[in-house]
Amino acid sequence: MTKKDELKKRLSEEAQNNSITCEKARALAEEMQVPYDEVGTMADELRIKIRACQLGCF
């Protein structure tokens, strides 16, 4: 499984009702050692909304 596939899987698992908090998205990026914008791009592809954004990362 590629890192992109793993990110897609993990993001889908973490999202509830097609959304995820900024805090969880940032934690996932750090855990998987990928840039925040990569998580944001994947969230867009999966139509997952990042909510409660704290720093404007996404």
Long-range contacts (C-beta under 8 A, 24 or more apart in sequence): 3-32, 3-34, 4-42, 6-32, 7-32, 7-34, 7-38, 7-39, 7-42, 8-42, 8-45, 8-46, 11-39, 11-42, 11-43, 11-46, 11-48, 12-46, 12-48, 15-43, 15-46, 15-48, 18-47, 18-48, 18-49, 19-48, 19-49, 19-50, 19-51, 20-48, 20-49, 20-50, 20-51, 21-50, 21-51, 21-52, 22-50, 22-51, 22-52, 22-53, 22-54, 22-55, 22-57, 22-58, 23-52, 23-54, 25-50, 25-57, 25-58, 26-57
